[in-house]
Amino acid sequence: MRITARVDYAVRAAVELAAAAPGALTCDRIATAQQIPSRFLQSILGDLQHARLVTSQRGREGGYRLALPPEEVSIARVMRVEQGFLAEVHGQRPEDVEYPGSAGPLASVWVAAREAYRRVLEEVTLADVVAGELPGAAAELAALEEAWRSFSADLPR
């Protein structure tokens, strides 16, 4: 799992808008609150607007707003705006990957991993993050001690 800065910023901006909903926030206010470069954020907000997750209004009462209630916007939905597929293997969907010989079943591993990832990201909404309460499986997984440990730290150097 790799989450790019752009995806992270998009999700954080969406959470900030969810916390202000139904009110509006300026790009500068979101950028300051989340420590995101303003120029980068403008581009991301444009993407979210193009995807119809965010609306904007000019003027004194202007700014950016979520286009939908926060409880209707999953983290996965925001992520897909910036990265397309949630999981890919060499630029392909996991179900489209084919391996020769004994590595053939590896495609099933990638499909299963994507589904586990997707289940969490589809289940958690912006409203859940704002409330600080993860639902169901996401809460159970986050409560696991080993979930907070990076296993790459166990690898020999």
C-alpha positions as CSV (number, residue, x, y, z in Angstrom):
1,M,0.0,0.0,0.0
2,R,1.4,3.4,-1.0
3,I,-0.5,6.6,-0.5
4,T,1.0,9.5,-2.4
5,A,1.2,13.0,-1.0
6,R,-1.5,14.1,-3.5
7,V,-3.9,11.4,-2.3
8,D,-3.1,12.2,1.3
9,Y,-3.7,15.9,0.7
10,A,-7.0,15.3,-1.1
11,V,-8.3,13.2,1.7
12,R,-7.2,15.7,4.4
13,A,-8.8,18.6,2.5
14,A,-12.0,16.6,2.1
15,V,-12.0,15.9,5.9
16,E,-11.4,19.6,6.6
17,L,-14.4,20.4,4.4
18,A,-16.5,17.7,6.1
19,A,-15.7,19.2,9.5
20,A,-16.9,22.6,8.3
21,A,-20.0,21.3,6.5
22,P,-22.3,22.7,5.5
23,G,-20.1,25.8,5.6
24,A,-17.5,26.8,3.2
25,L,-13.7,27.2,3.6
26,T,-11.2,29.1,1.5
27,C,-8.3,27.3,-0.1
28,D,-5.9,29.2,2.1
29,R,-7.8,28.2,5.3
30,I,-7.7,24.5,4.3
31,A,-4.0,24.8,3.3
32,T,-3.1,26.4,6.7
33,A,-5.1,24.0,8.8
34,Q,-3.7,21.0,7.1
35,Q,-0.2,22.3,6.2
36,I,-0.7,21.7,2.5
37,P,1.1,23.9,-0.1
38,S,-1.7,26.3,-1.4
39,R,-0.8,25.9,-5.1
40,F,-0.9,22.2,-4.8
41,L,-4.1,22.3,-2.9
42,Q,-5.8,24.5,-5.6
43,S,-5.1,21.8,-8.2
44,I,-6.5,19.1,-5.9
45,L,-9.6,21.1,-5.1
46,G,-10.1,21.5,-8.9
47,D,-9.9,17.7,-9.3
48,L,-12.4,17.2,-6.5
49,Q,-14.7,19.8,-8.0
50,H,-14.4,18.2,-11.5
51,A,-15.4,14.9,-9.8
52,R,-18.4,16.7,-8.3
53,L,-17.4,16.0,-4.7
54,V,-16.7,19.7,-4.0
55,T,-18.4,22.9,-5.1
56,S,-17.0,26.4,-5.0
57,Q,-18.5,29.9,-4.7
58,R,-16.9,33.2,-5.2
59,G,-17.4,36.3,-3.1
60,R,-17.5,37.2,0.6
61,E,-19.4,34.1,1.6
62,G,-17.5,32.0,-0.9
63,G,-15.1,29.1,-0.7
64,Y,-15.2,25.4,-1.1
65,R,-17.9,23.1,0.2
66,L,-18.6,19.4,0.0
67,A,-21.1,18.7,-2.7
68,L,-22.6,15.8,-0.7
69,P,-23.2,15.1,3.0
70,P,-19.9,13.9,4.7
71,E,-21.6,10.6,5.6
72,E,-22.1,9.8,1.9
73,V,-18.4,10.3,0.9
74,S,-16.1,7.4,1.5
75,I,-12.3,7.7,1.8
76,A,-12.1,5.4,-1.3
77,R,-14.2,7.8,-3.3
78,V,-11.9,10.7,-2.6
79,M,-8.8,8.6,-3.2
80,R,-10.0,7.4,-6.6
81,V,-10.2,11.1,-7.8
82,E,-6.5,11.4,-7.5
83,Q,-5.2,7.9,-8.3
84,G,-7.9,6.0,-10.2
85,F,-7.7,2.4,-9.1
86,L,-7.2,1.7,-5.4
87,A,-4.7,-1.0,-6.3
88,E,-2.8,-1.8,-9.4
89,V,0.1,-4.1,-10.5
90,H,2.4,-2.5,-13.0
91,G,-0.4,-0.2,-14.1
92,Q,-3.0,-2.9,-14.5
93,R,-6.0,-4.0,-12.4
94,P,-5.1,-7.0,-10.3
95,E,-7.7,-9.2,-12.0
96,D,-6.0,-8.4,-15.4
97,V,-2.6,-9.6,-14.3
98,E,-1.4,-13.0,-15.6
99,Y,1.7,-14.8,-14.4
100,P,3.4,-17.8,-15.9
101,G,4.0,-21.1,-14.2
102,S,4.1,-21.4,-10.4
103,A,3.5,-17.6,-10.0
104,G,0.1,-17.9,-11.6
105,P,-1.9,-17.9,-8.3
106,L,-0.2,-14.6,-7.3
107,A,-2.8,-12.7,-9.2
108,S,-5.4,-14.0,-6.6
109,V,-3.2,-12.7,-3.8
110,W,-3.3,-9.2,-5.4
111,V,-7.1,-9.4,-5.9
112,A,-7.6,-10.5,-2.2
113,A,-5.3,-7.7,-0.9
114,R,-7.2,-5.1,-3.0
115,E,-10.5,-6.3,-1.6
116,A,-9.3,-6.1,2.0
117,Y,-7.9,-2.6,1.3
118,R,-11.1,-1.6,-0.5
119,R,-13.4,-2.9,2.3
120,V,-11.8,-0.5,4.8
121,L,-11.6,2.5,2.5
122,E,-15.2,2.1,1.2
123,E,-16.6,1.6,4.7
124,V,-15.0,4.7,6.3
125,T,-16.6,8.0,5.4
126,L,-15.5,11.6,5.9
127,A,-18.1,11.9,8.7
128,D,-16.5,8.9,10.5
129,V,-13.1,10.6,10.4
130,V,-14.5,13.9,11.6
131,A,-16.3,12.1,14.5
132,G,-13.1,10.2,15.3
133,E,-14.9,6.9,15.3
134,L,-14.1,4.3,12.7
135,P,-16.9,1.8,11.8
136,G,-16.9,-2.0,12.0
137,A,-13.9,-3.8,10.5
138,A,-11.8,-0.6,10.3
139,A,-12.1,0.0,14.0
140,E,-11.3,-3.7,14.7
141,L,-8.2,-3.6,12.5
142,A,-7.0,-0.2,13.9
143,A,-7.3,-1.7,17.4
144,L,-4.8,-4.5,16.7
145,E,-1.4,-3.8,18.2
146,E,0.4,-5.3,15.2
147,A,-1.5,-3.0,12.8
148,W,0.5,-0.1,14.2
149,R,3.9,-1.8,13.6
150,S,5.8,-1.7,10.3
151,F,7.1,-5.2,9.6
152,S,9.7,-3.8,7.2
153,A,11.5,-2.7,10.4
154,D,12.0,-6.4,11.1
155,L,13.9,-7.0,7.8
156,P,17.7,-7.5,7.9
157,R,19.7,-4.6,6.5
